[in-house]
Amino acid sequence: MIPDKKPGQKFTDVPDGKRTTILFLFPLVLIIVLSSCQPGFNPYHPGTGVSLELAHYRESDLRNLRYSLSFTIPEKSSRPVNGFLSLRFTRKRLSDPLILDFKEDSSRLLSVNLNDKPARFAFRDEHLIVFPGNFTADTNALDIEFVAGDLSLNRNDDYLYTLLVPDRARTLFPCIDQPGLKGTFQLRLRIPGHWKAVTNSPLLLKDTLNPEYTELLFDETPPLPVYLFAFAAGRFDTISFRNTKHPMVLYHRENDAQKIRNNAAAIFRLADSSLCFMERYTGIAYPFPKYDLVAIPSFQYAGMEHPGCIFLNASRVFLAENPSADDLMERANLIAHETAHIWFGDYVTMPWFDEVWMKEVFAGFMADKITGHLFLKEDFRLRFLLAHYPPSYDIDRTPGTNPIAQKLVNLNIAGSLYGNIIYHKAPIAIMQLEKLAGEEVFRQALREYLSEHPYGTAGWKDLATHLPSLPETSVKNWTNAWLHGSGVPEIIFRVRTEKERPIIRITHRKHSGDAHILPQYVKIAWVSKGKFISCDSIFLNRTTANLILSELVTTRSVPLPNPDGTTYGIILPDKKILDSCFAFLASNDDTRPVTRASLWIMLYENLLADSIHPEIFFRNLLHTLQIEKEPLLSSRLQKYLTRTYWQMLPPSVRGKYNRKVEHILWTQMQRAEKESKRTFFFSWLSVMESKEAMETCRQILEGSLVLPGFTPDEEDKNRIALELGLRDSAHWKSILLKRIEECSNPDEKARMQFILPALSPEIAERDSYFASLSCPKNREHEPWVLTALSFLHHPLRQNTSVRYLHTSLEMLEKIRNTGDIFFPERWLEATFSLYNSPEAVATVNEFLIRNPNYPSDLKAKILQQTDMAFRAEHIIKHYFH
């Protein structure tokens, strides 16, 4: 990385290449010509990253980008990857410099030629600046020989893969790294002879004359933003599927033959069904030449939508035997989400990453529709409620929340735009919009939007022109409230009696963020003697409203807010209504699951709002878990259980419940249907503290205890061993070393070896391990690091690990600079997730006070991911001290 330099300093000298002499610039004062089309922007001093000004400068100039890329990949990951780029383009301003992005050391540039002549250029501020003088009005050819950057190559011993979103292409090769300037890509690879490779386009030629290596030439792609260019190469196995409308190949490294047999056909079926649904919904045939899938071990994300080679996290698609309903639907939703991106994000791309929410929301929106279509027996509304509302509230209730649509001045901080707001609040918003506009009308608007911009770029304003007028509100007001507003509303719900009839008074206020009122409907169901008697609704578009009730409602009726789970907001009823909801849930397990789920979400939010005693919530939760039969809702309640157990109860109170919790979860696991046993087992494992439970784990690992309907696979056994090793300080190392020895999957073996020191009972060893994470090299496998952090900061270790919190915060800027887009947020989450101590809260406060000018995007992430620690500390102090 080249550090920032102040204006006026000399340009960085670039050494001569081995094959082509590089001509250096004349003194700066002789050649600077500021661009007249971008006032205030100096193309000779573009600044680091990819600024919005730089993006506009290039968008007004460049056209017809065609990338021809070659990479020579050695088998040893320690050896460099050599590359060659031939970039073809036309431009309008021949007298202005051309600026390419390359966030690497200047020594990696070996030669630069423009139109077959050595180019005059400078390298500074992470940019290759090619001077005017040899540009032509026709097609220009810029040829660059370089050594590829390693940051985004994700190199392992026998495979690698690129991951270039949002601005990581510039860490791999010189390019125009902005989404609004699409180009075509043609790739040539030289790889070890026993490797395979896949990229966005079909294979054209394969040369295997030399047994040491293979040369592959792939076809040219349709226009793509550079962040979607991708390839993977290494020791991959392949499975071809030709029995559907869309032939495809699955590249994978899974070595469990039974797991492959159990999952491969389902993966292909889900992918083909998703493609067919998208073609029917949009009226546009699949717009790329091929569709392949690549299952990558410990992939940083759940998936990435590269057209022609969609990357998937292997553990999310190769499921264990008897997977839960949640696992099955999550896999379907993942494949559908990445497939929907082909139309929303790949075929039509946002002009700038400030509208990254556009591609994510419509991929998520379509994935929910596809999943509902694939699982007709499941309650779509229940799935939508549980998948989106709780994770959206997790962020939107915090002081660090953000709008769906955010501003972005530079792509080097684009990663901070990602998170639960665009993945979960945005689909809720679009669902509300579709409800107002009408399903078929909304579909037609999306069709017109896609058809108008084939292989092009477009944003929200382009879509909004196709939207109809809305009842109750306008598109402009809806946009301002849902897209530009932030914070979850608090809906104060009060009942008063007038002339022997109840009247509902609803007050809408923002918990955090701005003061926009979210236009939406609120429903209230009325129950009398355990039976539903009426349902009323009101449209919220002002701060306070009174609800006129039907004649059937009397003072003896009990109101149940938001029975369909549609309303977005933290509903805060009075204590009488909260008590009625607990009583209703305890005796009405035959009510619609979506109603039960909506009430439990409301009750959990009231727990966090300090309106319910944690033990009251916990005891009611334990009771409900024994009668709840809906697997999706039971899974959510188990998450609430483990969170409350570890974070909302102090150790002395937790000890009072441990045996009971273990007994209930183990009993429910034994009674459950096969598809629910895994969920109950791992909930039991997560709260395990007793010696009897630990002995049960040993017996499972040794094979002396067989659980009917649940056969742990290799990854399951590794997880059991890690949890047991955490608790068994006397035998932790022998437990884990034995598991590592028994691992047949080399990727799993490597993961376990990496995590092992984090489980040590020796404080000095854990200190050393945590200190090693300050080295970027030791953070390359981000999912491994996150697992290790979760054990380092487990509640059973927090008395000593609290010392790591300050350093973890100090490292955050480096984490952002060297990690992938989700890593800073997940680093914080894995670190602070279950803290509840005054020391943890004080550490965060002190850090923010001492760093008043801390980057606002990272400060927001800190406030988001430490909010639960603040709430838990307050709740424990309020109720237990």
C-alpha positions, 0 to 999 in steps of 0.5 A: 500500500502506498501511504497518502502524500501531501500535494506538492510532493514528488510522484513515486518513481516506478522501477523499470520493468523487465521487458519494457522500459518505463518512461517517467513523467516530466516535472509536474509543473510542466504538465498539469492541466486540470480537467475543465469538466470536473471543477475542483477535481485534480486528476493528477492528485486523485486522492486515495480510494475511489472518490465520487469525484473520480468516478464522475471524472471517468464516467464522463470520459470513458466508454467501451471498456474491454478487459483481457486478463492473464494470470499465471498461478503457481502451485505454491501459495508463497510464490507470486501470481504474475498477471497481464492486462490489456485494456481496450477503451475509447474516451472523449477527453484525449488531453486529460490523464487516464486514472486506473486504480491499483491498491498495491506497491509500485514495485508490482508494476512491471511495464505499462504501454499505451498504444504499443508505446511505452507510457508516461505515467505516475503512481501515487495515491493507489492510482496509476495515472497515465499522462496524455500525449498518445491517446487516440480518438479510436480504440486505445490499448493499454497493456500492463504487466504486473504482479497480482496483489494477494489481498483478494486472491484468498490463497490456500495450499491447493486452491484460491478464489477471488472476492472483489466486492466492493472495491477489491478488484484494485487490490488484484490488478489495475482497473477502473474500479467503480460499478457505473463503468461496466466492461467485458472480461476475457480471462486466460489462466495458467494453472498447475496441471492437476487443478481446475478453474472456473470463471464468469464465462465458458471455456474456449480453449484448453492446452494440456501439452505440458504435464506441469501446467494447463492453459485455459482461455475463457470466452468474453463476458457480457458487460460486467462491473469489475467487482463481479469479475471472478475466478476460482482455481485449485483442487476442486471436484465437479458434478454436472447437471444436465437434466433441467432447462439450465445446465450447470456444474457444481465445483466443490471440495467436500470429501464426504460422499454421503453428504454429496449424495444427500445434497447435490440433487437438491442444490441443482433443483433449487438453483434451476427452480430459482432461475425459472421463477426469475425468468417468469417473474421478470419476463427476461431470459437468463441473460448470461452464457452459463450458470455454475456454482462454486462451494467454497469451504469457510467462505467469508460470506453466505454467497456471492453473485458472480454471474456464471460462477456463483460462490456459496459457503460450502457449509450452507449448502452441504447440509448434515443428515436430517437438516432442520426446516430452518436449515433447508429454507435458509439454503433455498433462500441463499441460492435464490438470493444469489440467483435473483442478483443475476437480474438485480445487480448483475444485469442491471447494476447501481451506478454507485455503491450508495445504492448497493441496497437496491441490488440487495433488497430486490435479491432478498425480496425475490428470494423470499418469493422463490422460497415461498414458492418452493416450500408451499407447505410452510407459512410464508408470512411466518418465515418472512417475519422471523427472517427479517424483523428480529435482525433488523430490530437488532440494529435499528434500535441502536444509536448507531443505526443508519438509513437504508439509503446512505451517502457514500463519498469514497468506495474505500468505505463502501463496506460500511454500508452493508449490514442488517438494515439493507439485508433485513429492513429493506425487504420489509420496506419493499414488502410494505411498498408492494402491499400499498401499490398492489402485487401485479402493479409492482411486478410490472414496474420492476419488469419495465425497470429491468427492460429499460436498462439491459446490461446497464446501470440504474438506481431508485429514481429510475425505478420510482418513475414506474411506480403508481400513485399510492393510497394513503401516502405518496411515493416521495413521502414513502421514500423519505420515510422508509429509505432516508429515515432511520431508527425503528419506531416505538409504537406506544399502545394504550387502552382506555375505557370510555362508555364501557368500551375500550379505545386504543390510543397509538403513539408513534415515536422514533426510538433512535434516528430521525423523526420520520413516521413510517407509513404503514398499517397496524392491526389489533386482534381482540380475544375474549375467553381465549377466542378471536372475536374481532380484528381492527386496523389503522394506517399510521401516518401521524404521531398519534391516532385513536382506533375506533373499535368494532361493536363486538369489543367489550371491556372484557376483551384482550387486545393482541397487537400486530397479530399478522406480524406486518407492522414494523416497530417496537410495540410497547403495551402497558403491563396488563397487556403484556401479562395477557400476552404471556397468558395467551401464549401459555394456553393457546398453542393452536393459534396461528404461528405468525401471531405467536411469533409476532407476540414473542418478538414484541415481548423480547423487545419489551425485555430489552426495553426494560419493561419485563423482568428477565426471569419472568421472560425466561420462565415463560420462554421455558414453558412455551418451548415445551409446547411449541410445535412450529419448528421455525418459531421454536428455533427463534425461541431457542435463540432468545433462550440462549441469549437471555441465559448468558447475557440477561442473567447474572451467574448466580441466577443462571446457576439456579436454572442450569439443570432445568434448562439442560433437562428441558432442551434435552427432553425436547430434543428426544421428543422432537421430529427428526428435522428439529433434533439438531436445533434442540441439540445445539441449543442444549450444547450452547447452555451446557454447564453441568458435569453430566452434560459434559459426560454426555458429550464425551460419550457422543464423541467416543461413539458410545452414545447414539442419539436416535434420529440425529447422527453428528457428522464431522463438522458437528463433532468438531463443534461438540469438541470445541464446546466441551474443550472450553468447559473441560480445562483438564482434558481440553487439549486431548479432546481437541487433538483427538478430534483433529486427528480424526478429521478426514476433511483437510479444510476442517482439520486446518480450521480446528488447528487454527482455533485450538489455542483459543480454547486453552485454559492458560491465560498466557496462551490465550493472551499470545493467541489474541496478540497474534491476531494483530498480524493481518496474515493471521486474519486471512481466514476470517470465519476461523478468526470469528469462531476463535473470538467467540470462544475467547470472549465466551461468558465463561472466560469474560473475567479475563478476556475483558482485557482484550476489548480495548485492543479489539477496538483499537484494531478496528480501522486495520480490520477494515483496511485488510478485511472483507466487507462484513469483517469489521462488524463481525469482529465486533459482534464476535467480541462484544456479543455476550458481555454484560459487565460494567467493565465492558461498557466502560471500555467502550465509553472510554474509547469513544471519549478518547477518540472524538474524531473516530471515523463515523462509519466505524463508530456507528458499527461500534454503537450497533454491536455493543448496544446489547452489552449496554442494555444487558448491563443496565438490566442486570443492575436494575433487577439483580443488584 
